[in-house]
């Protein structure tokens, strides 16, 4: 279980007035979750802090070799005003799988879910009330060693940011009828 230190902003942002015009990923909440990784020490210093840029050296590994992973998920407000996450355990598992593929130290699934839940709880006033809108949650990890040369990093940053977002399709979901061919294909079978 993570020991998450919370530092609240002293300058809260203005929340969107019209939740029908949120768009996607344009406005961000007041806080972000951050945790560091150091080889030999592991993941440490879990914290929720005011949203701010990261100062990074131009030779930071992620810029040159793209050692970075991300997930995306949403928090919804229900009719009884509770806030729900949709299968965060599945996001945590995919995040671990992605980390494994890119030689990034894994975040334990329960720590991933705890971090998401803690940040959403701090940002609960940012979860839209409008039907179809949600709080988009973007967890990501990036390598932050400084230097050139291809290798797995020894330092990483795990961060979660949130953005209130409108419905994916502004006009709502309009299903279309399609025909699925199951005998003839134009692509080679996948592995």
MDTraj code that builds the backbone (N, CA, C; nanometers):
import mdtraj as md
import numpy as np

residues = "UNK UNK UNK UNK UNK UNK UNK UNK UNK UNK UNK UNK UNK UNK UNK UNK UNK UNK UNK UNK UNK UNK UNK UNK UNK UNK UNK UNK UNK UNK UNK UNK UNK UNK UNK UNK UNK UNK UNK UNK UNK UNK UNK UNK UNK UNK UNK UNK UNK UNK UNK UNK UNK UNK UNK UNK UNK UNK UNK UNK UNK UNK UNK UNK UNK UNK UNK UNK UNK UNK UNK UNK UNK UNK UNK UNK UNK UNK UNK UNK UNK UNK UNK UNK UNK UNK UNK UNK UNK UNK UNK UNK UNK UNK UNK UNK UNK UNK UNK UNK UNK UNK UNK UNK UNK UNK UNK UNK UNK UNK UNK UNK UNK UNK UNK UNK UNK UNK UNK UNK UNK UNK UNK UNK UNK UNK UNK UNK UNK UNK UNK UNK UNK UNK UNK UNK UNK UNK UNK UNK UNK UNK UNK UNK UNK UNK UNK UNK UNK UNK UNK UNK UNK UNK UNK UNK UNK UNK UNK UNK UNK UNK UNK UNK UNK UNK UNK UNK UNK UNK UNK UNK UNK UNK UNK UNK UNK UNK UNK UNK UNK UNK UNK UNK UNK UNK UNK UNK UNK UNK UNK".split()
xyz = np.array([
    [0.0846, -0.1185, 0.0000],
    [0.0000, 0.0000, 0.0000],
    [0.0890, 0.1247, 0.0000],
    [0.0548, 0.2166, -0.0854],
    [0.1311, 0.3405, -0.0970],
    [0.1008, 0.4362, 0.0175],
    [0.2023, 0.5068, 0.0612],
    [0.1856, 0.6163, 0.1565],
    [0.1913, 0.7440, 0.0725],
    [0.0749, 0.7955, 0.0363],
    [0.0667, 0.9082, -0.0573],
    [0.0599, 1.0396, 0.0198],
    [0.1586, 1.1248, -0.0039],
    [0.1598, 1.2586, 0.0564],
    [0.0776, 1.3508, -0.0343],
    [-0.0123, 1.4285, 0.0245],
    [-0.0978, 1.5181, -0.0545],
    [-0.0645, 1.6634, -0.0217],
    [-0.0303, 1.7393, -0.1255],
    [-0.0082, 1.8836, -0.1138],
    [-0.1116, 1.9513, -0.2026],
    [-0.2053, 2.0200, -0.1425],
    [-0.3131, 2.0830, -0.2202],
    [-0.2699, 2.2180, -0.2756],
    [-0.3248, 2.2506, -0.3912],
    [-0.2933, 2.3777, -0.4551],
    [-0.3451, 2.4945, -0.3720],
    [-0.2743, 2.6044, -0.3783],
    [-0.3209, 2.7272, -0.3137],
    [-0.3843, 2.8198, -0.4172],
    [-0.3805, 2.7784, -0.5444],
    [-0.4383, 2.8577, -0.6541],
    [-0.5259, 2.7689, -0.7417],
    [-0.6449, 2.7305, -0.6930],
    [-0.7303, 2.6428, -0.7734],
    [-0.7706, 2.7078, -0.9059],
    [-0.7788, 2.6241, -1.0089],
    [-0.8208, 2.6715, -1.1410],
    [-0.9726, 2.6864, -1.1438],
    [-1.0195, 2.7685, -1.2352],
    [-1.1640, 2.7813, -1.2543],
    [-1.2140, 2.6569, -1.3269],
    [-1.3201, 2.5994, -1.2738],
    [-1.3772, 2.4799, -1.3367],
    [-1.4629, 2.5208, -1.4560],
    [-1.4743, 2.4329, -1.5545],
    [-1.5543, 2.4660, -1.6734],
    [-1.6984, 2.4999, -1.6358],
    [-1.7492, 2.6075, -1.6925],
    [-1.8862, 2.6499, -1.6653],
    [-1.9874, 2.5722, -1.7491],
    [-1.9524, 2.5422, -1.8726],
    [-2.0435, 2.4723, -1.9633],
    [-1.9880, 2.3333, -1.9932],
    [-2.0413, 2.2335, -1.9240],
    [-1.9917, 2.0968, -1.9399],
    [-2.0295, 2.0340, -2.0736],
    [-2.1102, 2.1005, -2.1519],
    [-2.1434, 2.0473, -2.2847],
    [-2.0369, 2.0850, -2.3876],
    [-1.9412, 2.1688, -2.3486],
    [-1.8358, 2.2135, -2.4408],
    [-1.6965, 2.1836, -2.3856],
    [-1.6806, 2.0675, -2.3241],
    [-1.5529, 2.0341, -2.2617],
    [-1.4445, 1.9961, -2.3621],
    [-1.4835, 1.9312, -2.4710],
    [-1.3815, 1.8817, -2.5632],
    [-1.3055, 1.7678, -2.4975],
    [-1.1840, 1.7430, -2.5471],
    [-1.1029, 1.6347, -2.4916],
    [-0.9595, 1.6815, -2.4694],
    [-0.9115, 1.6670, -2.3474],
    [-0.7723, 1.6943, -2.3158],
    [-0.7280, 1.8379, -2.3337],
    [-0.8179, 1.9322, -2.3113],
    [-0.7852, 2.0736, -2.3299],
    [-0.7651, 2.1475, -2.1976],
    [-0.8338, 2.1024, -2.0945],
    [-0.8247, 2.1667, -1.9628],
    [-0.7910, 2.0578, -1.8617],
    [-0.6996, 2.0880, -1.7709],
    [-0.6548, 1.9884, -1.6749],
    [-0.6901, 2.0301, -1.5330],
    [-0.7012, 1.9312, -1.4461],
    [-0.7418, 1.9549, -1.3078],
    [-0.6290, 2.0209, -1.2277],
    [-0.6557, 2.0470, -1.1023],
    [-0.5624, 2.1194, -1.0155],
    [-0.4402, 2.0388, -0.9712],
    [-0.4516, 1.9075, -0.9713],
    [-0.3462, 1.8239, -0.9131],
    [-0.3038, 1.7117, -1.0069],
    [-0.1900, 1.6513, -0.9741],
    [-0.1427, 1.5327, -1.0448],
    [-0.0755, 1.4409, -0.9428],
    [-0.0769, 1.3131, -0.9743],
    [-0.0062, 1.2147, -0.8920],
    [0.1318, 1.1953, -0.9531],
    [0.2346, 1.1875, -0.8685],
    [0.3713, 1.1651, -0.9157],
    [0.4401, 1.0663, -0.8219],
    [0.5188, 0.9754, -0.8808],
    [0.6014, 0.8835, -0.8023],
    [0.7293, 0.8577, -0.8810],
    [0.8398, 0.8498, -0.8107],
    [0.9706, 0.8331, -0.8741],
    [1.0200, 0.6897, -0.8622],
    [1.1043, 0.6523, -0.9582],
    [1.1729, 0.5233, -0.9529],
    [1.3219, 0.5485, -0.9634],
    [1.3973, 0.4846, -0.8752],
    [1.5425, 0.4880, -0.8800],
    [1.5901, 0.3436, -0.8700],
    [1.6775, 0.3034, -0.9626],
    [1.7303, 0.1672, -0.9579],
    [1.7946, 0.1434, -0.8212],
    [1.7637, 0.0309, -0.7609],
    [1.8160, -0.0011, -0.6282],
    [1.7223, 0.0397, -0.5155],
    [1.6412, 0.1414, -0.5397],
    [1.5455, 0.1892, -0.4391],
    [1.4023, 0.1511, -0.4750],
    [1.3761, 0.1342, -0.6037],
    [1.2416, 0.1016, -0.6487],
    [1.1541, 0.2256, -0.6573],
    [1.0220, 0.2034, -0.6601],
    [0.9257, 0.3137, -0.6662],
    [0.9166, 0.3785, -0.5288],
    [0.9189, 0.5113, -0.5249],
    [0.9192, 0.5813, -0.3962],
    [0.8617, 0.7225, -0.4112],
    [0.8369, 0.7856, -0.2979],
    [0.7879, 0.9233, -0.2902],
    [0.6558, 0.9448, -0.3650],
    [0.5569, 0.8626, -0.3341],
    [0.4236, 0.8793, -0.3935],
    [0.3624, 1.0077, -0.3393],
    [0.3124, 1.0908, -0.4314],
    [0.2586, 1.2195, -0.3873],
    [0.1555, 1.2732, -0.4861],
    [0.0631, 1.3508, -0.4322],
    [-0.0310, 1.4277, -0.5133],
    [0.0065, 1.5726, -0.4897],
    [0.0364, 1.6408, -0.5990],
    [0.0877, 1.7781, -0.5923],
    [0.0105, 1.8656, -0.6908],
    [0.0219, 1.9977, -0.6785],
    [-0.0415, 2.0844, -0.7777],
    [0.0114, 2.0548, -0.9186],
    [-0.0788, 2.0584, -1.0157],
    [-0.0437, 2.0347, -1.1561],
    [0.0633, 2.1354, -1.1977],
    [0.1711, 2.0850, -1.2576],
    [0.2814, 2.1726, -1.2988],
    [0.3660, 2.1019, -1.4041],
    [0.4423, 2.1781, -1.4829],
    [0.5316, 2.1167, -1.5815],
    [0.6481, 2.0442, -1.5135],
    [0.7081, 1.9504, -1.5864],
    [0.8305, 1.8841, -1.5416],
    [0.9502, 1.9554, -1.6035],
    [1.0478, 1.9956, -1.5248],
    [1.1706, 2.0500, -1.5850],
    [1.2587, 1.9328, -1.6293],
    [1.2813, 1.9195, -1.7597],
    [1.3593, 1.8075, -1.8124],
    [1.4753, 1.8564, -1.8975],
    [1.5887, 1.7915, -1.8810],
    [1.7079, 1.8188, -1.9596],
    [1.6810, 1.7798, -2.1059],
    [1.7344, 1.8534, -2.2030],
    [1.7143, 1.8173, -2.3434],
    [1.7673, 1.6782, -2.3796],
    [1.8591, 1.6235, -2.2998],
    [1.9123, 1.4898, -2.3277],
    [1.8390, 1.3802, -2.2502],
    [1.7236, 1.4126, -2.1928],
    [1.6466, 1.3113, -2.1206],
    [1.6098, 1.1981, -2.2163],
    [1.6316, 1.0758, -2.1706],
    [1.6175, 0.9552, -2.2526],
    [1.4835, 0.9472, -2.3262],
    [1.3747, 0.9848, -2.2621],
    [1.2431, 0.9712, -2.3255],
    [1.2338, 1.0494, -2.4562],
    [1.3035, 1.1624, -2.4672],
    [1.2980, 1.2430, -2.5895],
    [1.3661, 1.1749, -2.7078],
    [1.4640, 1.0913, -2.6798],
    [1.5458, 1.0343, -2.7867],
    [1.5128, 0.8892, -2.8184],
    [1.4656, 0.8148, -2.7179],
    [1.4420, 0.6720, -2.7387],
    [1.3005, 0.6290, -2.7020],
    [1.2164, 0.7245, -2.6661],
    [1.0728, 0.7025, -2.6458],
    [1.0395, 0.5930, -2.5455],
    [1.1179, 0.5800, -2.4401],
    [1.0850, 0.4818, -2.3379],
    [0.9772, 0.5420, -2.2483],
    [0.8514, 0.5158, -2.2883],
    [0.7355, 0.5757, -2.2218],
    [0.6148, 0.4884, -2.2472],
    [0.5263, 0.4803, -2.1505],
    [0.4002, 0.4080, -2.1671],
    [0.2876, 0.4934, -2.1098],
    [0.1649, 0.4658, -2.1547],
    [0.0504, 0.5364, -2.0984],
    [-0.0732, 0.4491, -2.1060],
    [-0.1711, 0.4847, -2.0285],
    [-0.3033, 0.4235, -2.0300],
    [-0.4037, 0.5366, -2.0351],
    [-0.5286, 0.5040, -2.0516],
    [-0.6359, 0.6018, -2.0485],
    [-0.7589, 0.5378, -1.9884],
    [-0.8243, 0.6092, -1.9007],
    [-0.9450, 0.5575, -1.8366],
    [-1.0322, 0.6752, -1.7948],
    [-1.1514, 0.6453, -1.7469],
    [-1.2449, 0.7525, -1.7121],
    [-1.3109, 0.7286, -1.5772],
    [-1.3457, 0.8393, -1.5131],
    [-1.4287, 0.8376, -1.3926],
    [-1.5601, 0.9053, -1.4303],
    [-1.6705, 0.8433, -1.3894],
    [-1.8043, 0.8935, -1.4218],
    [-1.8794, 0.9257, -1.2942],
    [-1.9672, 1.0241, -1.3026],
    [-2.0568, 1.0562, -1.1916],
    [-2.1910, 0.9901, -1.2222],
    [-2.2439, 0.9154, -1.1262],
    [-2.3708, 0.8458, -1.1465],
    [-2.4882, 0.9341, -1.1029],
    [-2.6094, 0.8857, -1.1274],
    [-2.7304, 0.9620, -1.0947],
    [-2.7389, 0.9932, -0.9450],
    [-2.6861, 0.9030, -0.8608],
    [-2.6900, 0.9282, -0.7159],
    [-2.5662, 1.0045, -0.6671],
    [-2.4907, 1.0626, -0.7604],
    [-2.3758, 1.1495, -0.7336],
    [-2.2519, 1.0764, -0.6811],
    [-2.2482, 0.9440, -0.6985],
    [-2.1244, 0.8731, -0.6647],
    [-2.0335, 0.8747, -0.7876],
    [-1.9059, 0.8551, -0.7636],
    [-1.8085, 0.8552, -0.8729],
    [-1.7597, 0.7126, -0.8929],
    [-1.7637, 0.6679, -1.0170],
    [-1.7267, 0.5309, -1.0511],
    [-1.6106, 0.5293, -1.1496],
    [-1.5213, 0.4326, -1.1325],
    [-1.4158, 0.4053, -1.2299],
    [-1.4561, 0.2795, -1.3053],
    [-1.4240, 0.2746, -1.4329],
    [-1.4578, 0.1571, -1.5122],
    [-1.3371, 0.0646, -1.5201],
    [-1.3423, -0.0467, -1.4521],
    [-1.2423, -0.1536, -1.4524],
    [-1.0973, -0.1052, -1.4404],
    [-1.0634, -0.0326, -1.3340],
    [-0.9253, 0.0152, -1.3199],
    [-0.8244, -0.0989, -1.3087],
    [-0.8700, -0.2150, -1.2598],
    [-0.7799, -0.3300, -1.2501],
    [-0.7330, -0.3759, -1.3882],
    [-0.8199, -0.3650, -1.4885],
    [-0.7810, -0.4019, -1.6258],
    [-0.6783, -0.3026, -1.6807],
    [-0.6965, -0.1746, -1.6511],
    [-0.5978, -0.0743, -1.6924],
    [-0.4636, -0.1013, -1.6242],
    [-0.4685, -0.1372, -1.4962],
    [-0.3456, -0.1657, -1.4215],
    [-0.2712, -0.2832, -1.4832],
    [-0.3434, -0.3860, -1.5230],
    [-0.2810, -0.5040, -1.5850],
    [-0.2196, -0.4673, -1.7195],
    [-0.2917, -0.3920, -1.8016],
    [-0.2365, -0.3495, -1.9318],
    [-0.1128, -0.2626, -1.9118],
    [-0.1168, -0.1777, -1.8099],
    [-0.0037, -0.0904, -1.7790],
    [0.1189, -0.1749, -1.7443],
    [0.0982, -0.2791, -1.6636],
    [0.2081, -0.3700, -1.6293],
    [0.2618, -0.4407, -1.7537],
    [0.1722, -0.4863, -1.8398],
    [0.2144, -0.5541, -1.9632],
    [0.2976, -0.4608, -2.0504],
    [0.2533, -0.3358, -2.0623],
    [0.3279, -0.2372, -2.1419],
    [0.4649, -0.2110, -2.0802],
    [0.4697, -0.1978, -1.9483],
    [0.5966, -0.1736, -1.8791],
    [0.6935, -0.2882, -1.9052],
    [0.6432, -0.4091, -1.8976],
    [0.7267, -0.5266, -1.9202],
    [0.7861, -0.5256, -2.0615],
    [0.7053, -0.4891, -2.1596],
    [0.7518, -0.4867, -2.2993],
    [0.8610, -0.3829, -2.3232],
    [0.8591, -0.2731, -2.2471],
    [0.9565, -0.1658, -2.2688],
    [1.0645, -0.1594, -2.1603],
    [1.0796, -0.2696, -2.0848],
    [1.1837, -0.2777, -1.9808],
    [1.1698, -0.1667, -1.8770],
    [1.0460, -0.1328, -1.8440],
    [1.0173, -0.0325, -1.7413],
    [0.9738, -0.1078, -1.6155],
    [1.0260, -0.0710, -1.4987],
    [0.9844, -0.1387, -1.3755],
    [0.8327, -0.1278, -1.3556],
    [0.7712, -0.2402, -1.3210],
    [0.6254, -0.2442, -1.3074],
    [0.5784, -0.1758, -1.1794],
    [0.4615, -0.1155, -1.1904],
    [0.3891, -0.0629, -1.0741],
    [0.2961, -0.1760, -1.0303],
    [0.2989, -0.2193, -0.9049],
    [0.2031, -0.3213, -0.8618],
    [0.0595, -0.2759, -0.8922],
    [-0.0234, -0.3694, -0.9380],
    [-0.1606, -0.3350, -0.9778],
    [-0.2354, -0.2622, -0.8669],
    [-0.2212, -0.3090, -0.7430],
    [-0.2953, -0.2451, -0.6330],
    [-0.2447, -0.1025, -0.6086],
    [-0.1166, -0.0767, -0.6310],
    [-0.0636, 0.0592, -0.6155],
    [-0.1146, 0.1502, -0.7264],
    [-0.1226, 0.0973, -0.8484],
    [-0.1762, 0.1730, -0.9618],
    [-0.3196, 0.2165, -0.9307],
    [-0.4025, 0.1201, -0.8897],
    [-0.5436, 0.1498, -0.8604],
    [-0.5544, 0.2469, -0.7428],
    [-0.4743, 0.2274, -0.6386],
    [-0.4774, 0.3180, -0.5232],
    [-0.4412, 0.4604, -0.5646],
    [-0.3400, 0.4751, -0.6495],
    [-0.2979, 0.6084, -0.6952],
    [-0.4096, 0.6761, -0.7740],
    [-0.4730, 0.6016, -0.8645],
    [-0.5835, 0.6567, -0.9439],
    [-0.6979, 0.6982, -0.8518],
    [-0.7378, 0.6100, -0.7615],
    [-0.8492, 0.6403, -0.6711],
    [-0.8186, 0.7612, -0.5824],
    [-0.6961, 0.7715, -0.5339],
    [-0.6593, 0.8845, -0.4471],
    [-0.6662, 1.0161, -0.5234],
    [-0.6149, 1.0172, -0.6467],
    [-0.6187, 1.1405, -0.7256],
    [-0.7623, 1.1781, -0.7614],
    [-0.8425, 1.0813, -0.8019],
    [-0.9823, 1.1103, -0.8359],
    [-1.0568, 1.1619, -0.7131],
    [-1.0264, 1.1093, -0.5966],
    [-1.0908, 1.1583, -0.4746],
    [-1.0540, 1.3050, -0.4487],
    [-0.9271, 1.3406, -0.4670],
    [-0.8844, 1.4802, -0.4498],
    [-0.9522, 1.5698, -0.5537],
    [-0.9703, 1.5176, -0.6749],
    [-1.0262, 1.5965, -0.7857],
    [-1.1758, 1.5732, -0.8069],
    [-1.2441, 1.5221, -0.7071],
    [-1.3858, 1.4839, -0.7231],
    [-1.4739, 1.5971, -0.7749],
    [-1.4436, 1.7208, -0.7415],
    [-1.5244, 1.8333, -0.7893],
    [-1.5059, 1.8582, -0.9387],
    [-1.4046, 1.7976, -0.9988],
    [-1.3798, 1.8119, -1.1423],
    [-1.4550, 1.7074, -1.2253],
    [-1.5137, 1.6065, -1.1601],
    [-1.5868, 1.5034, -1.2352],
    [-1.7177, 1.5653, -1.2827],
    [-1.7387, 1.5731, -1.4147],
    [-1.8578, 1.6405, -1.4675],
    [-1.9887, 1.5758, -1.4219],
    [-2.0927, 1.6587, -1.4154],
    [-2.2274, 1.6123, -1.3825],
    [-2.3088, 1.5836, -1.5082],
    [-2.2642, 1.6316, -1.6222],
    [-2.3380, 1.6195, -1.7479],
    [-2.3335, 1.4768, -1.8007],
    [-2.4483, 1.4276, -1.8456],
    [-2.4572, 1.2932, -1.9015],
    [-2.3630, 1.2802, -2.0209],
    [-2.2848, 1.1742, -2.0225],
    [-2.1919, 1.1503, -2.1327],
    [-2.0540, 1.2092, -2.1102],
    [-2.0416, 1.3020, -2.0166],
    [-1.9111, 1.3618, -1.9870],
    [-1.8431, 1.2801, -1.8767],
    [-1.7126, 1.2944, -1.8649],
    [-1.6380, 1.2172, -1.7661],
    [-1.5090, 1.2901, -1.7295],
    [-1.4403, 1.2353, -1.6316],
    [-1.3063, 1.2826, -1.5991],
    [-1.2105, 1.1834, -1.6634],
    [-1.1383, 1.2280, -1.7662],
    [-1.0420, 1.1411, -1.8331],
    [-0.9163, 1.1345, -1.7471],
    [-0.8664, 1.0144, -1.7270],
    [-0.7504, 0.9909, -1.6409],
    [-0.6382, 0.9347, -1.7271],
    [-0.5215, 1.0004, -1.7244],
    [-0.4087, 0.9582, -1.8083],
    [-0.2879, 0.9224, -1.7203],
    [-0.2728, 0.7926, -1.6859],
    [-0.1512, 0.7489, -1.6175],
    [-0.0398, 0.7268, -1.7203],
    [0.0830, 0.7642, -1.6865],
    [0.1953, 0.7398, -1.7771],
    [0.3258, 0.7290, -1.6988],
    [0.4208, 0.6615, -1.7585],
    [0.5564, 0.6509, -1.7034],
    [0.6520, 0.6907, -1.8136],
    [0.7551, 0.7659, -1.7779],
    [0.8591, 0.7954, -1.8762],
    [0.9975, 0.7847, -1.8130],
    [1.0946, 0.7468, -1.8977],
    [1.2339, 0.7368, -1.8553],
    [1.2902, 0.8770, -1.8405],
    [1.3604, 0.9028, -1.7307],
    [1.4154, 1.0372, -1.7145],
    [1.5645, 1.0393, -1.6818],
    [1.6372, 0.9344, -1.7244],
    [1.7836, 0.9435, -1.7211],
    [1.8252, 1.0505, -1.8206],
    [1.9411, 1.1088, -1.7987],
    [1.9944, 1.2082, -1.8915],
    [2.1166, 1.1484, -1.9601],
    [2.1146, 1.1466, -2.0930],
    [2.2279, 1.0956, -2.1694],
    [2.1815, 1.0284, -2.2966],
    [2.2722, 1.0159, -2.3888],
    [2.2428, 0.9507, -2.5156],
    [2.2988, 0.8091, -2.5125],
    [2.2372, 0.7222, -2.5866],
    [2.2758, 0.5818, -2.5902],
    [2.1562, 0.4967, -2.5533],
    [2.1317, 0.3943, -2.6330],
    [2.0139, 0.3099, -2.6124],
    [2.0379, 0.2142, -2.4955],
    [1.9556, 0.2257, -2.3946],
    [1.9588, 0.1373, -2.2786],
    [1.8334, 0.1635, -2.1956],
    [1.7980, 0.0661, -2.1135],
    [1.6865, 0.0881, -2.0216],
    [1.7309, 0.1901, -1.9171],
    [1.6437, 0.2810, -1.8857],
    [1.6747, 0.3874, -1.7902],
    [1.6888, 0.3317, -1.6485],
    [1.7531, 0.4064, -1.5634],
    [1.7647, 0.3707, -1.4218],
    [1.6743, 0.4584, -1.3357],
    [1.6105, 0.5566, -1.3992],
    [1.5206, 0.6495, -1.3298],
    [1.3952, 0.6692, -1.4150],
    [1.2808, 0.6701, -1.3480],
    [1.1527, 0.6886, -1.4164],
    [1.0637, 0.7780, -1.3323],
    [0.9662, 0.8364, -1.3980],
    [0.8608, 0.9108, -1.3293],
    [0.7271, 0.8503, -1.3704],
    [0.6459, 0.8177, -1.2701],
    [0.5081, 0.7721, -1.2914],
    [0.4198, 0.8901, -1.2564],
    [0.3329, 0.9270, -1.3470],
    [0.2471, 1.0433, -1.3266],
    [0.1052, 1.0105, -1.3713],
    [0.0092, 1.0726, -1.3068],
    [-0.1309, 1.0631, -1.3495],
    [-0.1852, 1.2052, -1.3551],
    [-0.2414, 1.2405, -1.4704],
    [-0.3078, 1.3696, -1.4855],
    [-0.4536, 1.3439, -1.5224],
    [-0.5381, 1.4429, -1.5014],
    [-0.6817, 1.4287, -1.5287],
    [-0.7335, 1.5493, -1.6066],
    [-0.8319, 1.5227, -1.6918],
    [-0.8938, 1.6286, -1.7712],
    [-1.0438, 1.6028, -1.7821],
    [-1.1279, 1.6984, -1.7398],
    [-1.2714, 1.6806, -1.7627],
    [-1.2960, 1.6778, -1.9129],
    [-1.3750, 1.5816, -1.9580],
    [-1.3933, 1.5614, -2.1017],
    [-1.5389, 1.5398, -2.1369],
    [-1.5746, 1.5907, -2.2528],
    [-1.7103, 1.5731, -2.3020],
    [-1.7292, 1.4353, -2.3623],
    [-1.8495, 1.4112, -2.4097],
    [-1.8794, 1.2852, -2.4765],
    [-1.7867, 1.2694, -2.5965],
    [-1.7415, 1.1483, -2.6213],
    [-1.6477, 1.1228, -2.7311],
    [-1.7071, 1.1669, -2.8640],
    [-1.8352, 1.1376, -2.8823],
    [-1.9065, 1.1833, -3.0017],
    [-2.0061, 1.2899, -2.9576],
    [-1.9869, 1.4117, -3.0029],
    [-2.0715, 1.5236, -2.9599],
    [-2.2195, 1.4983, -2.9860],
    [-2.2499, 1.4283, -3.0958],
    [-2.3902, 1.4024, -3.1300],
    [-2.4449, 1.2778, -3.0611],
    [-2.3648, 1.2167, -2.9750],
    [-2.4071, 1.0946, -2.9076],
    [-2.3662, 0.9729, -2.9889],
    [-2.3994, 0.8583, -2.9386],
    [-2.3637, 0.7347, -3.0082],
    [-2.4716, 0.7027, -3.1102],
    [-2.4318, 0.6990, -3.2352],
    [-2.5226, 0.6652, -3.3442],
    [-2.4742, 0.5359, -3.4085],
    [-2.5282, 0.4219, -3.3654],
    [-2.4812, 0.2957, -3.4203],
    [-2.5071, 0.2860, -3.5706],
    [-2.4218, 0.2111, -3.6370],
    [-2.4401, 0.1856, -3.7798],
    [-2.4503, 0.0357, -3.8002],
    [-2.5213, -0.0021, -3.9032],
    [-2.5335, -0.1437, -3.9367],
    [-2.4145, -0.1816, -4.0237],
    [-2.3522, -0.2940, -3.9911],
    [-2.2408, -0.3414, -4.0724],
    [-2.2562, -0.4903, -4.0996],
    [-2.1912, -0.5336, -4.2048],
    [-2.1871, -0.6750, -4.2374],
    [-2.0462, -0.7244, -4.2078],
    [-2.0342, -0.8319, -4.1317],
    [-1.9042, -0.8885, -4.0988],
    [-1.8872, -1.0175, -4.1770],
    [-1.7879, -1.0195, -4.2638],
    [-1.7572, -1.1381, -4.3446],
    [-1.6682, -1.2305, -4.2627],
    [-1.7098, -1.3558, -4.2481],
    [-1.6284, -1.4469, -4.1684],
    [-1.5659, -1.5604, -4.2496],
    [-1.5846, -1.5568, -4.3826],
    [-1.5248, -1.6620, -4.4652],
    [-1.4106, -1.6094, -4.5512],
    [-1.4304, -1.4961, -4.6156],
    [-1.3283, -1.4413, -4.7050],
    [-1.2604, -1.3224, -4.6375],
    [-1.1275, -1.3203, -4.6455],
    [-1.0538, -1.2102, -4.5840],
    [-0.9525, -1.1541, -4.6814],
    [-0.9153, -1.0282, -4.6623],
    [-0.8138, -0.9643, -4.7462],
    [-0.6849, -0.9415, -4.6695],
    [-0.6780, -0.9911, -4.5498],
    [-0.5584, -0.9734, -4.4679],
    [-0.5057, -1.1101, -4.4262],
    [-0.3782, -1.1171, -4.3993],
    [-0.3190, -1.2420, -4.3523],
    [-0.3634, -1.2674, -4.2087],
    [-0.3854, -1.3921, -4.1734],
    [-0.4223, -1.4221, -4.0345],
    [-0.3151, -1.3720, -3.9383],
    [-0.3571, -1.3149, -3.8277],
    [-0.2637, -1.2633, -3.7271],
    [-0.2074, -1.3737, -3.6409],
    [-0.1071, -1.3381, -3.5659],
    [-0.0453, -1.4353, -3.4746],
    [-0.0979, -1.4178, -3.3352],
])
top = md.Topology()
chain = top.add_chain()
for i, resn in enumerate(residues, 1):
    res = top.add_residue(resn, chain, resSeq=i)
    for name in ("N", "CA", "C"):
        top.add_atom(name, md.element.get_by_symbol(name[0]), res)
traj = md.Trajectory(xyz[None], top)
